[in-house]
Amino acid sequence: MGSLVDHCFAATSFQLAALAAYCHVNAAKSIVLIGMMGAGKSSVGRCLQRRTGLARVDIDEIVAANFGMQIVQIFEKHGEQKFRDAETEALGKVAPDRPAIIVTGGGIVLRSENVDLLKQLGKVVWLTADEATLFERASRRDDRPLLQKENPRATFSDLFRTREPHYAAASDFRVNTSGKTHDEVAETILSNLEELSGLPK
Ligand code: S3P
């Protein structure tokens, strides 16, 4: 147990440098990840957490914990509308006292009040890939209620088309995740944020 705790909490000098650099250029700004199912938000969020040492807040995890059940069960028992209300409520309560990594569910951009909240939290990063890649990744797991349909590919295509403009409008910048590891995406995000700050690396 001791070694696990050490492993999780002992910050490496790399982490400390990344954290110091991030906090320096982005005072009180969290990194908010948005994008379609399959974009890699959760995994990239974990990489960013590891690289910066910042806390990670996952809206889907909060909603699931509040209901005491998995997202797929929330959809089954209470319907999508209740899930969306809980998602907005959970997002509204996120108020980190220092920058954090905020991971969101793919549909969070559908409500403009959510987008306002996301923008207030920090820099909003849209993780993208082409539709086929996103669908292939998203369908590796069978716990996505919106894809448990007779024709999940067509459903995904509809969602993709409807949501793209929302992601574009909500985000400060986008990162193409195709052909990149999660860690490479995290690195790209951090270097884009440094560039945005206008400070030399
Ligand atoms: C959803 C995406 C899911 C989850 C819920 C709804 C969506 O999160 O919030 O199933 O509407 O796209 P991921 O994007 O992490 O799969």
Residues whose N, C-alpha, C, O or C-beta is under 5 A from the ligand:
A	BS01	S3P	G35 M36 M37 D60 I71 T104 G105 G106 G107 R144 P145
